[in-house]
Amino acid sequence: MSLGASLFLLAVGAILTFAVEVEAEGFNINTIGIILMVVGGIGLLLSLMWMQRSRSAGSRTVVREEEPRAGRVVREERRDDVL
């Protein structure tokens, strides 16, 4: 679940829980709002943990550039036809 979807579920759940007052038989709209807030909160925590893990894994990458050897010719080609 993405970060945006989690925030959306939290917002919809809060609206259903705190702002809507509907009496319906068979189900309680406030309970549905609480369930949506719980699912959105769990999704938010999982999204943040996944983002933190991917950020820390990427920071361990070491890139070493090879220096040109003696006698090696390095030149840059320009293309004028590219816009």
Residue pairs with C-beta under 8 A, 6 or more apart in sequence:
1 43
1 46
1 47
2 47
3 44
3 47
3 48
3 51
5 40
5 43
6 40
6 41
6 43
6 44
6 47
7 40
7 44
8 40
9 36
9 37
9 39
9 40
9 43
10 36
10 37
10 40
10 41
10 44
11 40
12 33
12 36
12 40
13 32
13 33
13 34
13 35
13 36
13 37
13 38
13 39
13 40
14 33
14 37
15 33
16 29
16 30
16 32
16 33
16 36
17 30
17 33
17 34
17 37
18 33
20 29
20 30
20 33
22 29
68 74
